[in-house]
Amino acid sequence: MSYHHLSENAKLPAPCIVDVGIIVNKQDMQRLLTDLSRVQYRFSQDRQLLVENEGYVLEVFSDPQRSTLVANHTLYINVYSFDYLELKRLPDSQQACFELVQENQQLTLMPLTNPLQEQKNRNLNAAALEAVVAEVLSASWDVRIDDEDGFSF
């Protein structure tokens, strides 16, 4: 029996990571980061903090030819810029923390928004938008009816 044959039979299950762990798969990294919006970010090199600020994650993508860009309080994150993502909780607040690591550099992201609250707001905004559209359409029909009444003799 060859090694190749053994490796095919001994397939390991995909990892299950809950709140804490290391993610190396670029698609998994992208899926985790795509949900972020407002974040506090820290950029460190050789364990020395160089930048700390707040920003908004505008794009998370996967392209070996493009850069990760952080400027003007906006973040464009390329998962190919990093070796892995360490998912952890900050000890003092138990806040979620995403640490993107590339050799001696770390870009740490701490969400400032809650996805549960964001979803609730989106649902409320969708309902409000539907109500406004219904009101505008109704008003439009009322105007047409009034115009038709004014032109009949």
PLY file of the C-alpha trace (Angstrom):
ply
format ascii 1.0
element vertex 153
property float x
property float y
property float z
element edge 152
property int vertex1
property int vertex2
end_header
0.00 0.00 0.00
1.48 3.36 -1.01
1.51 6.58 1.00
-0.75 8.19 -1.61
-3.36 5.49 -1.09
-3.21 5.93 2.70
-3.66 9.69 2.51
-6.79 9.33 0.35
-8.41 6.97 2.85
-7.49 9.00 5.92
-9.19 12.30 5.03
-9.42 14.58 8.00
-12.61 16.54 8.71
-12.59 20.28 8.13
-11.71 22.25 11.27
-14.41 23.70 13.51
-13.27 26.95 15.12
-15.44 28.70 17.69
-14.32 32.16 18.89
-10.64 31.16 19.25
-8.22 29.62 16.78
-5.89 30.04 13.83
-7.25 30.21 10.29
-4.90 29.61 7.37
-7.41 29.00 4.58
-7.75 32.22 2.56
-11.46 31.65 1.81
-12.20 31.17 5.52
-10.23 34.31 6.36
-12.18 36.27 3.77
-15.54 34.97 5.02
-14.73 35.98 8.60
-13.54 39.47 7.71
-16.30 40.30 5.22
-18.80 40.78 8.06
-16.72 43.54 9.65
-17.68 47.16 9.22
-16.42 49.70 11.79
-13.25 48.55 13.53
-10.49 49.74 15.76
-7.24 48.69 14.14
-3.66 48.38 15.33
-0.64 47.82 13.15
2.48 46.43 14.82
5.87 45.48 13.52
8.38 43.52 15.61
5.89 43.78 18.50
6.09 47.59 18.39
2.79 49.44 17.93
3.11 51.78 14.94
-0.50 52.82 14.27
-3.74 52.67 16.23
-6.95 54.16 14.87
-10.58 53.56 13.91
-11.73 52.79 10.43
-14.29 51.16 8.18
-13.67 47.92 6.30
-14.77 48.70 2.75
-13.51 45.58 0.99
-12.10 42.16 1.80
-10.66 40.32 -1.17
-8.32 37.56 -2.21
-5.80 38.51 -4.91
-2.07 37.69 -4.85
-1.34 40.72 -7.07
-2.99 43.44 -4.94
-2.10 45.11 -1.65
-3.87 45.54 1.63
-4.46 49.28 2.02
-5.25 51.24 5.17
-5.65 54.99 4.72
-8.07 57.78 5.53
-9.94 55.60 8.04
-10.73 52.98 5.40
-9.44 49.43 5.10
-9.13 47.35 1.94
-7.95 43.97 3.18
-6.34 41.38 0.94
-6.14 38.03 2.73
-3.13 37.17 0.55
-1.18 39.86 2.43
-1.15 37.61 5.50
0.06 34.13 6.45
-2.82 33.48 8.83
-5.59 35.00 10.91
-5.69 34.42 14.64
-9.18 34.66 16.06
-9.21 35.45 19.76
-10.96 37.27 22.58
-9.36 40.19 24.38
-8.82 39.15 28.02
-10.11 42.36 29.62
-13.37 42.72 27.69
-13.90 39.34 25.99
-14.27 41.37 22.78
-13.65 39.53 19.52
-10.29 40.26 17.94
-8.96 39.36 14.49
-5.17 39.37 14.25
-3.80 39.15 10.71
-0.17 38.01 10.77
2.57 38.22 8.16
6.02 37.33 9.51
6.85 40.12 11.99
3.82 42.31 11.17
0.34 42.19 12.69
-2.81 44.03 11.70
-5.24 43.63 14.58
-8.93 44.39 14.01
-11.42 44.84 16.84
-15.06 45.25 15.73
-16.86 48.35 16.94
-20.22 47.11 15.68
-22.25 44.06 16.56
-23.45 41.94 13.60
-26.65 41.05 15.49
-27.51 44.72 15.98
-26.49 45.55 12.38
-28.89 42.90 11.04
-31.73 44.23 13.20
-31.05 47.77 11.86
-30.98 46.48 8.27
-34.35 44.79 8.77
-35.80 47.98 10.29
-34.35 50.07 7.45
-35.81 47.69 4.84
-39.24 47.89 6.47
-39.06 51.69 6.63
-37.97 51.86 2.99
-40.86 49.62 1.94
-43.30 51.87 3.81
-41.92 55.00 2.12
-42.08 53.40 -1.34
-45.67 52.29 -0.71
-46.56 55.81 0.40
-44.93 57.40 -2.67
-46.66 54.97 -5.02
-49.98 55.60 -3.32
-49.50 59.37 -3.59
-48.57 58.98 -7.25
-51.80 57.05 -7.92
-53.81 59.70 -6.05
-52.27 62.46 -8.21
-53.09 60.55 -11.41
-56.68 60.00 -10.32
-57.04 63.71 -9.41
-55.57 64.71 -12.81
-57.97 62.42 -14.65
-60.92 63.83 -12.72
-59.91 67.39 -13.63
-59.82 66.67 -17.36
-63.14 64.91 -17.75
-66.06 67.00 -18.97
0 1
1 2
2 3
3 4
4 5
5 6
6 7
7 8
8 9
9 10
10 11
11 12
12 13
13 14
14 15
15 16
16 17
17 18
18 19
19 20
20 21
21 22
22 23
23 24
24 25
25 26
26 27
27 28
28 29
29 30
30 31
31 32
32 33
33 34
34 35
35 36
36 37
37 38
38 39
39 40
40 41
41 42
42 43
43 44
44 45
45 46
46 47
47 48
48 49
49 50
50 51
51 52
52 53
53 54
54 55
55 56
56 57
57 58
58 59
59 60
60 61
61 62
62 63
63 64
64 65
65 66
66 67
67 68
68 69
69 70
70 71
71 72
72 73
73 74
74 75
75 76
76 77
77 78
78 79
79 80
80 81
81 82
82 83
83 84
84 85
85 86
86 87
87 88
88 89
89 90
90 91
91 92
92 93
93 94
94 95
95 96
96 97
97 98
98 99
99 100
100 101
101 102
102 103
103 104
104 105
105 106
106 107
107 108
108 109
109 110
110 111
111 112
112 113
113 114
114 115
115 116
116 117
117 118
118 119
119 120
120 121
121 122
122 123
123 124
124 125
125 126
126 127
127 128
128 129
129 130
130 131
131 132
132 133
133 134
134 135
135 136
136 137
137 138
138 139
139 140
140 141
141 142
142 143
143 144
144 145
145 146
146 147
147 148
148 149
149 150
150 151
151 152
